[in-house]
Amino acid sequence: MIGKTEIRIIYGGKPKQMVKELLEVIKPEEEIDKNALIGIKPNLVVAKPSSSGATTSPEIVEGIIEYFKSKGYDRIVIMESSWVGDKTSEAFKVCGYENLSRKYDVPLIDLQKDKSKSCEINGLRMEICDFVTKVDYLINVPVLKGHCQTNITCALKNMKGCIPNSEKRRFHTMGLHKPIAYLNKLIKQDLIIVDGINGDLNFEEGGNPVQMNRIITGKDPVLIDAYAAQLMGFSVEEIPYIIIAENIGVGTADLENADIFELNELNKDSETKYSKTRKLTPSRRVQQLSRYIVEDSACSACYGSLIYALERLDEKGLLRKLKQKLYIGQNFKNRRCDGIGIGSCTSEFNKHVKGCPPKARDIVEFLSNDCNNIK
């Protein structure tokens, strides 16, 4: 079985076959009771197929299911909660998970509909979905991708799908990084299998996918995220929840002393050589667009819609004509500022775009038609 300081990587273009090869090497069944309830937690943040770069490939999850079924494990579930504003049930359907459920008789658990229980860690209380606490062995299957507020999202942040929508909103009022780290002290990930096949290196909700042709596995979410950050050209200091998680004992970010091993070095599909040091470079486009924004505790869905809208405005040649700042976030409730409010939290502004979260197209239309702001 793979150790806490080990990372294993496989390259290629056939996700189902690749993940089964990985599992045959690390043999997770050696530490799992035959009657254990195995929970698979993908990233289905939005109802978009994995080809968009936003969601976990169903082929990877299919390979995981087939592997464990072949080893005699029958108690397997897939559980997820999409972000605020999207329905998990729709994501299960669009992303191909309803088909997986029927084919392998694996239940789909919509955590948006689950009850929750209050837990405390180091004086910080948070709500965790009930079903998550019933799982005996948790397999986290995040997508290696960028994020408009935290630069990257991988193993640690994917656990945010294990809390109620109300708690997701509250995480943003707490600064996002600290609660993400503390959540991972409460929820133990037993195995992490990172979908690095096809991810958007800038946006959590996809749209600009980059073919990466790799699957990464390990047991330490802090180490996995440190590795993911390095791959994408970020230091761990640029992703504060990695450092916080390490400081409170979730895991280690010490890549220097990690055992990182590649099962193969040749991608047979493209004949391209890969190595541990090969970087995946995001454009950092989000940072460029964020100079137009005043943000205070904005939810990811709302902030993501705004970033997408600004990108569309730029394509239309209108962004440079934007004269006023755009305000977004929960801490603008019952406040007024000179500028344009984005989302329901800014309903007291003289000018604001409705919605929780607002759709990107509505933001684009509002800003394009506002003659006082785009001239």
C-alpha positions in Angstrom: 0.0 0.0 0.0 1.2 3.5 -0.8 2.7 5.5 2.1 1.8 9.0 3.3 4.9 10.6 1.7 4.5 8.8 -1.6 3.0 10.1 -4.9 2.5 7.9 -7.9 1.8 9.2 -11.4 0.8 7.5 -14.7 0.6 9.1 -18.1 -1.6 8.3 -21.1 -4.9 8.9 -22.8 -7.0 6.0 -21.5 -8.2 7.1 -18.1 -10.1 3.9 -17.1 -7.2 1.7 -17.9 -4.7 4.1 -16.3 -6.4 4.2 -13.0 -6.8 0.5 -12.8 -3.0 0.1 -13.4 -2.3 2.6 -10.7 -4.6 0.8 -8.2 -2.9 -2.6 -9.0 0.4 -1.0 -8.1 -0.7 0.7 -4.8 -3.2 -2.1 -3.7 -5.5 -0.1 -1.5 -7.6 -3.2 -0.7 -4.8 -4.2 1.7 -6.1 -1.7 4.2 -9.9 -1.9 3.6 -12.3 -4.3 5.3 -14.5 -6.3 2.9 -17.7 -4.8 4.5 -16.4 -1.3 4.4 -18.6 1.5 2.8 -16.4 3.1 0.1 -17.3 6.6 -0.8 -16.0 8.1 -4.1 -16.0 11.9 -4.1 -15.5 13.4 -7.6 -15.5 17.1 -8.5 -18.8 17.8 -10.2 -18.9 21.5 -9.4 -21.0 22.3 -12.4 -23.2 20.4 -14.9 -20.5 20.2 -17.6 -18.8 17.2 -19.1 -15.2 16.5 -18.2 -14.1 17.6 -21.7 -14.8 21.2 -20.4 -11.9 20.9 -18.0 -14.3 21.4 -15.0 -15.4 18.0 -13.8 -14.0 14.6 -13.0 -13.8 12.1 -15.8 -16.5 9.4 -15.4 -13.9 7.0 -17.0 -11.7 7.4 -14.0 -14.5 6.7 -11.6 -15.6 3.7 -13.7 -12.1 2.3 -13.4 -12.1 2.7 -9.7 -15.5 1.0 -9.4 -14.4 -1.9 -11.6 -11.2 -2.3 -9.6 -12.9 -2.5 -6.3 -15.7 -4.7 -7.6 -13.1 -7.1 -8.9 -11.6 -7.3 -5.4 -15.0 -8.2 -3.9 -16.2 -4.8 -2.6 -19.9 -4.2 -3.2 -20.6 -1.3 -0.8 -19.6 1.6 -3.1 -21.3 5.0 -3.4 -20.6 8.2 -5.4 -21.3 11.3 -3.4 -21.1 15.0 -4.4 -22.6 18.4 -3.9 -22.3 20.9 -6.8 -21.6 24.6 -6.1 -24.2 27.1 -5.0 -26.5 27.9 -7.9 -26.1 24.5 -9.6 -28.0 21.2 -9.0 -26.0 18.1 -8.2 -28.7 16.0 -9.8 -28.2 17.8 -13.1 -24.4 17.4 -12.8 -24.8 13.6 -12.2 -26.8 13.4 -15.4 -24.7 15.7 -17.7 -21.3 14.4 -16.4 -22.2 10.8 -17.1 -22.6 9.5 -13.6 -26.3 8.5 -13.9 -25.1 6.0 -16.5 -22.3 4.7 -14.2 -24.9 4.3 -11.4 -27.1 2.2 -13.5 -24.4 0.1 -15.1 -22.7 -0.9 -11.8 -25.6 -0.5 -9.3 -23.7 2.2 -7.4 -25.9 4.7 -5.6 -25.5 8.4 -6.2 -25.7 10.5 -3.1 -26.7 14.1 -3.6 -25.2 15.9 -0.6 -27.1 19.0 -1.4 -30.2 17.1 -0.1 -28.4 15.6 2.9 -28.8 16.6 6.5 -25.7 17.9 8.3 -24.1 17.7 11.7 -22.1 20.3 13.6 -18.4 19.5 14.3 -15.7 21.5 16.0 -11.9 21.7 15.4 -9.6 24.0 17.2 -12.5 26.2 18.3 -13.9 26.5 14.8 -17.4 25.0 14.2 -18.6 23.9 10.9 -21.4 21.8 9.4 -20.6 18.5 7.6 -23.0 16.5 5.5 -24.2 13.4 7.5 -23.5 10.8 4.8 -19.8 11.8 4.7 -19.3 10.8 8.3 -20.8 7.3 7.6 -18.2 6.4 4.9 -15.5 4.0 6.0 -13.1 4.6 3.2 -13.1 8.0 1.3 -11.6 8.2 -2.2 -11.2 11.8 -3.2 -11.1 12.3 -7.0 -10.5 16.0 -7.7 -9.6 17.6 -11.0 -6.2 19.3 -11.4 -7.3 22.8 -12.3 -7.2 26.5 -11.6 -9.5 28.6 -9.4 -10.5 32.2 -9.7 -10.0 32.9 -5.9 -7.5 30.4 -4.6 -5.3 29.9 -7.8 -5.6 26.1 -7.7 -8.2 23.6 -6.6 -7.3 20.0 -6.0 -7.5 17.6 -3.1 -8.0 19.9 -0.1 -10.6 22.2 -1.7 -12.6 19.3 -3.2 -13.8 18.5 0.3 -15.9 21.7 0.2 -18.4 19.5 -1.7 -19.0 17.7 1.6 -20.7 20.6 3.3 -24.2 22.2 3.0 -24.7 25.1 0.6 -25.2 27.4 3.6 -21.8 26.4 4.9 -20.2 27.0 1.5 -21.4 30.6 1.7 -20.1 31.0 5.2 -16.7 29.6 4.2 -16.3 32.7 2.0 -17.1 35.1 4.9 -14.3 33.4 6.8 -11.8 34.0 4.1 -12.0 30.6 2.4 -8.5 29.4 3.1 -8.7 28.8 6.9 -12.0 26.8 6.8 -10.8 24.7 3.8 -7.7 23.7 5.8 -9.7 23.0 9.0 -12.4 21.0 7.1 -9.6 18.6 6.1 -8.7 18.1 9.7 -12.3 16.9 10.3 -12.7 14.8 7.1 -10.0 12.2 6.5 -9.2 11.3 2.9 -8.0 7.7 2.7 -6.9 7.9 -1.0 -6.6 10.7 -3.5 -6.8 10.0 -7.2 -6.3 13.3 -9.1 -7.8 13.6 -12.6 -5.1 15.4 -14.5 -6.4 14.3 -17.9 -8.0 17.5 -19.0 -8.3 20.5 -16.7 -8.8 24.2 -17.1 -5.7 25.8 -15.6 -7.5 29.2 -14.9 -11.2 28.6 -14.1 -12.9 26.2 -11.8 -16.0 26.0 -14.0 -14.0 25.0 -17.1 -14.2 26.4 -20.6 -10.5 26.5 -21.5 -9.3 22.9 -21.0 -5.7 21.8 -21.3 -4.8 18.2 -22.2 -2.5 17.0 -19.5 -2.8 13.2 -19.8 -2.0 12.2 -16.3 -3.4 10.7 -13.1 -1.8 11.4 -9.8 -2.4 9.4 -6.6 -1.4 9.7 -3.0 -2.7 9.6 0.6 -1.7 13.1 1.9 -3.9 15.9 0.5 -1.4 18.5 1.6 1.4 16.8 -0.3 -0.8 16.3 -3.3 -1.8 19.9 -3.4 1.8 21.1 -2.9 2.7 18.9 -5.9 -0.2 20.3 -7.9 0.8 23.8 -7.1 4.3 23.2 -8.2 3.1 21.7 -11.5 1.1 24.8 -12.2 3.9 27.2 -11.4 2.7 28.4 -8.0 4.5 28.4 -4.7 2.6 27.0 -1.7 2.7 30.5 -0.3 0.3 31.5 -3.1 -2.2 28.9 -1.9 -2.5 29.8 1.8 -4.8 26.8 2.7 -1.9 24.5 1.9 0.3 26.1 4.6 -2.5 26.3 7.1 -3.4 22.7 6.6 0.2 21.7 7.1 0.5 23.8 10.3 -2.5 22.2 11.9 -1.3 18.7 11.1 -3.4 17.6 8.1 -0.2 16.6 6.2 3.1 17.8 4.9 4.0 20.1 1.9 7.6 18.8 2.0 8.1 17.8 -1.6 11.9 17.6 -1.2 11.5 14.5 1.0 8.6 13.0 -0.8 8.8 9.7 -2.8 7.5 10.7 -6.2 7.5 7.9 -8.8 6.2 7.8 -12.4 4.9 4.5 -13.5 5.7 5.4 -17.1 7.5 8.3 -18.9 6.1 7.9 -22.4 2.7 9.0 -23.5 1.9 6.4 -26.1 -0.8 8.5 -27.7 1.3 11.5 -28.4 4.8 10.2 -28.1 5.5 13.1 -25.8 8.0 12.7 -22.9 6.9 13.8 -19.5 8.8 14.3 -16.2 8.3 15.3 -12.6 9.5 18.8 -13.4 7.3 19.5 -16.4 5.2 22.6 -15.6 1.6 23.3 -16.6 1.4 27.0 -17.0 -1.9 28.9 -16.3 -2.2 32.3 -18.1 -3.0 34.0 -14.7 -5.8 35.7 -16.7 -7.9 35.9 -13.5 -5.4 38.1 -11.8 -5.5 40.5 -14.8 -9.3 40.7 -14.8 -9.6 41.1 -11.0 -8.2 44.6 -11.1 -11.7 45.7 -12.1 -13.3 44.1 -9.0 -13.7 45.0 -5.4 -14.4 41.7 -3.7 -15.4 41.0 -0.1 -16.5 37.4 0.8 -17.9 36.5 -2.6 -19.0 32.9 -3.2 -17.1 31.1 -6.0 -20.1 30.7 -8.3 -20.8 34.4 -8.2 -17.2 35.4 -8.6 -16.7 32.9 -11.3 -19.6 34.3 -13.3 -18.1 37.8 -13.0 -14.7 36.7 -14.2 -16.3 34.9 -17.2 -18.3 38.0 -18.0 -15.3 40.2 -18.0 -13.5 37.9 -20.3 -16.5 38.1 -22.7 -16.5 41.9 -22.5 -12.8 42.0 -23.3 -13.5 39.8 -26.4 -16.1 42.4 -27.5 -13.6 45.2 -27.0 -15.7 46.8 -24.2 -13.7 46.0 -21.1 -11.2 48.9 -21.5 -14.2 51.2 -21.5 -15.4 50.1 -18.1 -15.1 53.2 -15.9 -16.5 52.1 -12.5 -15.4 49.3 -10.2 -17.5 46.2 -9.8 -18.4 45.2 -6.3 -19.1 41.6 -5.3 -19.5 39.7 -2.1 -21.6 38.9 1.0 -20.2 41.8 3.0 -21.8 44.3 0.7 -25.2 43.3 2.0 -27.2 46.4 3.1 -24.5 48.7 1.8 -24.2 51.2 -1.0 -21.0 52.1 -2.9 -20.2 54.2 -6.0 -20.0 51.5 -8.6 -21.9 48.6 -10.0 -23.0 45.7 -7.7 -22.9 42.1 -8.9 -25.4 39.6 -7.4 -28.1 39.7 -4.8 -25.8 40.7 -2.0 -25.4 44.2 -3.6 -29.2 44.8 -4.0 -28.9 48.1 -2.2 -26.6 49.6 -4.9 -28.2 52.0 -7.3 -27.0 49.8 -10.1 -26.6 46.1 -9.6 -27.0 42.8 -11.5 -29.6 40.5 -9.9 -29.0 36.8 -9.2 -27.6 34.4 -6.7 -25.4 33.7 -8.5 -26.0 36.0 -11.5 -25.4 34.4 -14.9 -22.4 35.6 -16.8 -24.5 36.5 -19.8 -26.7 38.7 -17.6 -23.6 40.5 -16.3 -22.4 41.0 -19.9 -25.7 42.4 -21.1 -26.0 44.7 -18.1 -22.5 46.2 -18.5 -22.7 46.4 -22.3 -26.0 48.3 -22.1 -25.0 50.7 -19.3 -24.1 53.8 -21.1 -23.0 55.5 -17.9 -20.3 53.0 -17.4 -19.2 51.8 -20.8 -18.9 54.7 -23.3 
